[in-house]
Amino acid sequence: MKLGIMLPVSGPHASPEAITTIAQEAERLDYDSLWTYERVLRPTAPALPGPDGTLQPVSEIYRTVYEPLQTLSHVAALTSRITLGTSIISVLLHPPVVLARRFATLDRFSGGGRVVAGVGQGSLPQEFATANVPWKRRGAGLDDAVAAMRAAWGPDPVEHEGRFYSIESSEINPKPLQPIPIVMGAFTDAGVDRAARIADGITPVTLSREHVLGLAARFREGAARNGRDGAALTVTAQSNAPIVATPTDGERSFLGGTPKEIAADIETLWGHGIDAVMFAWPSPEPPDVQVELLEELRTLVPRD
């Protein structure tokens, strides 16, 4: 099983020093991927819908979030082989050609073939307002943005005429050294169905084993219905539960807990269409303890 780690770009230990340490140690420990994500701002007023539909405060871990692609460019210079991905960038907050060029530049500086473009449609209306992008553009706008990015990575002259974005016949460079896969942070049926049409993979937030297996099956079946090879696409189960040093009292989240507990959970995913697991929630442990936990987990989880 492939294993990935969200760099400490947010949370209690977010800092350039911690990002550098975890990046280099993850590669040393033979982890497969490092990830960042985007949060443009943290509204001070309640902004996210809760289970009962009322708006809830946005988590304090988003008070500071390091910019995703600049962080990965820094990490690319410190590592040599580990995959560098975003999960996710809110693609609608950026001009697609500008974003495509930033990913292509990262691919060039990292040596080619190491970059994964994880995109999503965004979740905070305040971010859309700040970027001067209509909230109603979500959905169809994501399809168009992805098509424009792929066009920019293709041969010159580049042309694209979509519903929201257009590119007149132009040369757009640099091009990626190798094709950059686009994965989507889909965890609803509608999001998975969209990804099955246009994405190379998904990184669903894992609420339970049954939840993520259901999304994986829906994704691959949907791809097949669209004439695509579902087996060639990827599913990375994103865990938003932390890795900790001591067992948690009471109920434990799936893919969260101690390395031994997490390894036991991962064993139940083998052979069910899950290609990788990525641990995304900021760890409460200091960086040196995080490294010890990552080393223990990697020794407990076989690659194949």
Buried (B, 14 or more C-beta within 10 A) or exposed (E): BBBBBBBBBBBBBBBEEBBBBBBBBBBEBEBBBBBBBBBBBBBEEEBEEEEEEEEEEBBEBBBBBBBBBEBBBBBBEEBEEBBBBBBBBBBBBBEBBEBBBBBBBBBBBBBEEBBBBBBBBBBBEBBBEEEEBEEEBBEBBBBBBBBBBBBBBBEEEBEBEBEBBEBEEEEBEEBBBEBBBBBBBBBEEEBBBBBBBBBBBBBBBBBEBEBBBBBBBBBBEBBBEEEBEBEEBBBBBBBBBBBBBEEBEEEBBBBBBBBEBBBEBBEEBEEEBBBBBBBBBBBBBEBEBBBBBBBBBBEBBEEE
